[in-house]
Amino acid sequence: MDTLIAALASGALMAKVFISVWCVSAFFLLKDPPPAVAALTTRFPPGSMVMGVVVAAYPIWGVVALALAFLFLALQNALPGAGLGSPNAAYSVGVSLASALIAAPLAIAFRLVWRGIAATALASIGIFGWLLPFLAS
């Protein structure tokens, strides 16, 4: 039960960070939009996009956090061992690598908002890689 609560709390925190960073990044992206983004904004107004992200972020990050919490429990049993300031070093290294591997191509593809992507990746590493294991332990 503690793991479930830790996962949902971590997912809610990550959703808050994601929404904040996404809104600021969207502002900079919409200030001088590339042609693809300009075409998208004619179909979906920016207010609708922001509201859609806000509505979808909490359940999506909650599901991601639950999956990562179960992965943490599995690795706690399979590869126990604290390290790097975490209750399970293998889990924290895996989350860090996965976040970096997901963020790198996105930052290259969306150069205008690479800072937001990097901030979101760093937040996910901190929240899911270190905070979640401490709350679940």
ChimeraX commands (.cxc) that place a marker at each C-alpha (Angstrom):
marker #1 position 0.00,0.00,0.00 radius 0.5
marker #1 position 2.87,2.36,0.76 radius 0.5
marker #1 position 4.27,1.78,-2.71 radius 0.5
marker #1 position 0.93,2.60,-4.33 radius 0.5
marker #1 position 0.65,5.86,-2.39 radius 0.5
marker #1 position 4.29,6.71,-3.15 radius 0.5
marker #1 position 3.71,6.08,-6.84 radius 0.5
marker #1 position 0.59,8.22,-7.04 radius 0.5
marker #1 position 2.22,11.05,-5.08 radius 0.5
marker #1 position 5.28,10.92,-7.34 radius 0.5
marker #1 position 3.07,10.85,-10.43 radius 0.5
marker #1 position 1.09,13.87,-9.23 radius 0.5
marker #1 position 4.28,15.81,-8.51 radius 0.5
marker #1 position 5.69,14.93,-11.93 radius 0.5
marker #1 position 2.43,16.00,-13.59 radius 0.5
marker #1 position 2.64,19.38,-11.84 radius 0.5
marker #1 position 6.22,19.87,-12.99 radius 0.5
marker #1 position 5.36,18.74,-16.53 radius 0.5
marker #1 position 2.37,21.08,-16.80 radius 0.5
marker #1 position 4.38,24.04,-15.55 radius 0.5
marker #1 position 7.30,23.41,-17.88 radius 0.5
marker #1 position 5.03,22.61,-20.82 radius 0.5
marker #1 position 3.05,25.84,-20.44 radius 0.5
marker #1 position 6.21,27.97,-20.36 radius 0.5
marker #1 position 7.68,26.03,-23.31 radius 0.5
marker #1 position 4.43,26.37,-25.25 radius 0.5
marker #1 position 4.52,30.13,-24.71 radius 0.5
marker #1 position 8.01,30.35,-26.23 radius 0.5
marker #1 position 7.07,27.97,-29.03 radius 0.5
marker #1 position 3.91,29.91,-29.91 radius 0.5
marker #1 position 5.63,33.31,-29.77 radius 0.5
marker #1 position 7.30,32.64,-33.13 radius 0.5
marker #1 position 5.93,29.29,-34.26 radius 0.5
marker #1 position 7.52,27.07,-36.90 radius 0.5
marker #1 position 5.21,26.27,-39.85 radius 0.5
marker #1 position 4.14,22.90,-38.46 radius 0.5
marker #1 position 3.17,24.41,-35.11 radius 0.5
marker #1 position 1.39,27.31,-36.83 radius 0.5
marker #1 position -0.70,24.83,-38.81 radius 0.5
marker #1 position -1.49,22.94,-35.62 radius 0.5
marker #1 position -2.63,26.09,-33.81 radius 0.5
marker #1 position -5.13,26.90,-36.56 radius 0.5
marker #1 position -6.76,23.54,-35.92 radius 0.5
marker #1 position -6.43,23.52,-32.12 radius 0.5
marker #1 position -6.38,26.86,-30.29 radius 0.5
marker #1 position -3.58,27.21,-27.70 radius 0.5
marker #1 position -6.08,27.33,-24.82 radius 0.5
marker #1 position -7.54,23.99,-25.87 radius 0.5
marker #1 position -4.07,22.46,-26.15 radius 0.5
marker #1 position -3.13,23.65,-22.66 radius 0.5
marker #1 position -6.37,22.36,-21.20 radius 0.5
marker #1 position -5.89,19.02,-22.94 radius 0.5
marker #1 position -2.38,18.70,-21.50 radius 0.5
marker #1 position -3.62,19.58,-18.02 radius 0.5
marker #1 position -6.43,17.02,-18.19 radius 0.5
marker #1 position -4.24,14.25,-19.63 radius 0.5
marker #1 position -1.07,14.83,-17.60 radius 0.5
marker #1 position -2.28,13.56,-14.23 radius 0.5
marker #1 position -3.58,10.15,-15.34 radius 0.5
marker #1 position -0.67,9.57,-17.73 radius 0.5
marker #1 position 2.02,10.41,-15.17 radius 0.5
marker #1 position 0.10,8.41,-12.56 radius 0.5
marker #1 position 0.22,5.31,-14.75 radius 0.5
marker #1 position 3.91,5.89,-15.51 radius 0.5
marker #1 position 4.61,6.22,-11.78 radius 0.5
marker #1 position 2.70,3.02,-10.99 radius 0.5
marker #1 position 4.67,1.12,-13.63 radius 0.5
marker #1 position 7.95,2.48,-12.27 radius 0.5
marker #1 position 6.93,1.62,-8.70 radius 0.5
marker #1 position 6.32,-2.00,-9.70 radius 0.5
marker #1 position 9.66,-1.99,-11.53 radius 0.5
marker #1 position 11.30,-0.69,-8.36 radius 0.5
marker #1 position 9.72,-3.48,-6.30 radius 0.5
marker #1 position 10.87,-6.08,-8.82 radius 0.5
marker #1 position 14.42,-4.73,-8.84 radius 0.5
marker #1 position 14.40,-4.50,-5.04 radius 0.5
marker #1 position 13.83,-8.25,-4.98 radius 0.5
marker #1 position 16.07,-9.17,-7.93 radius 0.5
marker #1 position 18.99,-6.76,-7.45 radius 0.5
marker #1 position 18.96,-5.42,-3.91 radius 0.5
marker #1 position 21.58,-2.89,-3.01 radius 0.5
marker #1 position 21.61,0.75,-2.10 radius 0.5
marker #1 position 23.92,3.17,-3.78 radius 0.5
marker #1 position 24.17,6.61,-5.33 radius 0.5
marker #1 position 21.99,7.95,-2.54 radius 0.5
marker #1 position 19.14,5.66,-3.49 radius 0.5
marker #1 position 17.64,2.56,-1.87 radius 0.5
marker #1 position 18.28,0.69,-5.15 radius 0.5
marker #1 position 21.17,1.81,-7.35 radius 0.5
marker #1 position 20.19,-0.36,-10.33 radius 0.5
marker #1 position 16.72,1.19,-10.44 radius 0.5
marker #1 position 18.02,4.76,-10.16 radius 0.5
marker #1 position 20.63,4.23,-12.89 radius 0.5
marker #1 position 17.99,2.65,-15.13 radius 0.5
marker #1 position 15.56,5.53,-14.66 radius 0.5
marker #1 position 18.34,8.05,-15.30 radius 0.5
marker #1 position 19.42,6.32,-18.51 radius 0.5
marker #1 position 15.85,5.90,-19.75 radius 0.5
marker #1 position 15.05,9.57,-19.12 radius 0.5
marker #1 position 18.19,10.69,-20.92 radius 0.5
marker #1 position 17.52,8.38,-23.87 radius 0.5
marker #1 position 13.96,9.69,-24.20 radius 0.5
marker #1 position 14.87,13.35,-23.75 radius 0.5
marker #1 position 17.87,13.50,-26.10 radius 0.5
marker #1 position 16.02,12.91,-29.40 radius 0.5
marker #1 position 13.17,15.17,-28.29 radius 0.5
marker #1 position 15.60,17.98,-27.47 radius 0.5
marker #1 position 17.23,17.58,-30.88 radius 0.5
marker #1 position 13.88,17.53,-32.67 radius 0.5
marker #1 position 12.44,20.49,-30.75 radius 0.5
marker #1 position 15.43,22.81,-30.46 radius 0.5
marker #1 position 13.31,25.81,-29.50 radius 0.5
marker #1 position 12.24,24.21,-26.24 radius 0.5
marker #1 position 15.26,22.06,-25.39 radius 0.5
marker #1 position 15.57,23.73,-21.99 radius 0.5
marker #1 position 12.05,22.65,-21.06 radius 0.5
marker #1 position 12.72,19.11,-22.22 radius 0.5
marker #1 position 15.94,19.01,-20.21 radius 0.5
marker #1 position 14.16,20.39,-17.13 radius 0.5
marker #1 position 11.42,17.77,-17.46 radius 0.5
marker #1 position 14.01,15.00,-17.86 radius 0.5
marker #1 position 15.95,16.17,-14.81 radius 0.5
marker #1 position 12.73,16.39,-12.80 radius 0.5
marker #1 position 11.73,12.87,-13.83 radius 0.5
marker #1 position 15.15,11.58,-12.82 radius 0.5
marker #1 position 14.85,13.23,-9.43 radius 0.5
marker #1 position 11.23,12.32,-8.81 radius 0.5
marker #1 position 11.14,8.79,-10.20 radius 0.5
marker #1 position 14.79,7.83,-9.71 radius 0.5
marker #1 position 15.26,9.01,-6.14 radius 0.5
marker #1 position 12.07,10.33,-4.53 radius 0.5
marker #1 position 9.87,7.36,-5.49 radius 0.5
marker #1 position 12.25,4.75,-4.02 radius 0.5
marker #1 position 12.56,6.71,-0.77 radius 0.5
marker #1 position 8.80,7.07,-0.45 radius 0.5
marker #1 position 8.21,3.41,-1.33 radius 0.5
marker #1 position 10.83,2.08,1.11 radius 0.5
marker link #1:1,2 radius 0.2
marker link #1:2,3 radius 0.2
marker link #1:3,4 radius 0.2
marker link #1:4,5 radius 0.2
marker link #1:5,6 radius 0.2
marker link #1:6,7 radius 0.2
marker link #1:7,8 radius 0.2
marker link #1:8,9 radius 0.2
marker link #1:9,10 radius 0.2
marker link #1:10,11 radius 0.2
marker link #1:11,12 radius 0.2
marker link #1:12,13 radius 0.2
marker link #1:13,14 radius 0.2
marker link #1:14,15 radius 0.2
marker link #1:15,16 radius 0.2
marker link #1:16,17 radius 0.2
marker link #1:17,18 radius 0.2
marker link #1:18,19 radius 0.2
marker link #1:19,20 radius 0.2
marker link #1:20,21 radius 0.2
marker link #1:21,22 radius 0.2
marker link #1:22,23 radius 0.2
marker link #1:23,24 radius 0.2
marker link #1:24,25 radius 0.2
marker link #1:25,26 radius 0.2
marker link #1:26,27 radius 0.2
marker link #1:27,28 radius 0.2
marker link #1:28,29 radius 0.2
marker link #1:29,30 radius 0.2
marker link #1:30,31 radius 0.2
marker link #1:31,32 radius 0.2
marker link #1:32,33 radius 0.2
marker link #1:33,34 radius 0.2
marker link #1:34,35 radius 0.2
marker link #1:35,36 radius 0.2
marker link #1:36,37 radius 0.2
marker link #1:37,38 radius 0.2
marker link #1:38,39 radius 0.2
marker link #1:39,40 radius 0.2
marker link #1:40,41 radius 0.2
marker link #1:41,42 radius 0.2
marker link #1:42,43 radius 0.2
marker link #1:43,44 radius 0.2
marker link #1:44,45 radius 0.2
marker link #1:45,46 radius 0.2
marker link #1:46,47 radius 0.2
marker link #1:47,48 radius 0.2
marker link #1:48,49 radius 0.2
marker link #1:49,50 radius 0.2
marker link #1:50,51 radius 0.2
marker link #1:51,52 radius 0.2
marker link #1:52,53 radius 0.2
marker link #1:53,54 radius 0.2
marker link #1:54,55 radius 0.2
marker link #1:55,56 radius 0.2
marker link #1:56,57 radius 0.2
marker link #1:57,58 radius 0.2
marker link #1:58,59 radius 0.2
marker link #1:59,60 radius 0.2
marker link #1:60,61 radius 0.2
marker link #1:61,62 radius 0.2
marker link #1:62,63 radius 0.2
marker link #1:63,64 radius 0.2
marker link #1:64,65 radius 0.2
marker link #1:65,66 radius 0.2
marker link #1:66,67 radius 0.2
marker link #1:67,68 radius 0.2
marker link #1:68,69 radius 0.2
marker link #1:69,70 radius 0.2
marker link #1:70,71 radius 0.2
marker link #1:71,72 radius 0.2
marker link #1:72,73 radius 0.2
marker link #1:73,74 radius 0.2
marker link #1:74,75 radius 0.2
marker link #1:75,76 radius 0.2
marker link #1:76,77 radius 0.2
marker link #1:77,78 radius 0.2
marker link #1:78,79 radius 0.2
marker link #1:79,80 radius 0.2
marker link #1:80,81 radius 0.2
marker link #1:81,82 radius 0.2
marker link #1:82,83 radius 0.2
marker link #1:83,84 radius 0.2
marker link #1:84,85 radius 0.2
marker link #1:85,86 radius 0.2
marker link #1:86,87 radius 0.2
marker link #1:87,88 radius 0.2
marker link #1:88,89 radius 0.2
marker link #1:89,90 radius 0.2
marker link #1:90,91 radius 0.2
marker link #1:91,92 radius 0.2
marker link #1:92,93 radius 0.2
marker link #1:93,94 radius 0.2
marker link #1:94,95 radius 0.2
marker link #1:95,96 radius 0.2
marker link #1:96,97 radius 0.2
marker link #1:97,98 radius 0.2
marker link #1:98,99 radius 0.2
marker link #1:99,100 radius 0.2
marker link #1:100,101 radius 0.2
marker link #1:101,102 radius 0.2
marker link #1:102,103 radius 0.2
marker link #1:103,104 radius 0.2
marker link #1:104,105 radius 0.2
marker link #1:105,106 radius 0.2
marker link #1:106,107 radius 0.2
marker link #1:107,108 radius 0.2
marker link #1:108,109 radius 0.2
marker link #1:109,110 radius 0.2
marker link #1:110,111 radius 0.2
marker link #1:111,112 radius 0.2
marker link #1:112,113 radius 0.2
marker link #1:113,114 radius 0.2
marker link #1:114,115 radius 0.2
marker link #1:115,116 radius 0.2
marker link #1:116,117 radius 0.2
marker link #1:117,118 radius 0.2
marker link #1:118,119 radius 0.2
marker link #1:119,120 radius 0.2
marker link #1:120,121 radius 0.2
marker link #1:121,122 radius 0.2
marker link #1:122,123 radius 0.2
marker link #1:123,124 radius 0.2
marker link #1:124,125 radius 0.2
marker link #1:125,126 radius 0.2
marker link #1:126,127 radius 0.2
marker link #1:127,128 radius 0.2
marker link #1:128,129 radius 0.2
marker link #1:129,130 radius 0.2
marker link #1:130,131 radius 0.2
marker link #1:131,132 radius 0.2
marker link #1:132,133 radius 0.2
marker link #1:133,134 radius 0.2
marker link #1:134,135 radius 0.2
marker link #1:135,136 radius 0.2
marker link #1:136,137 radius 0.2
view
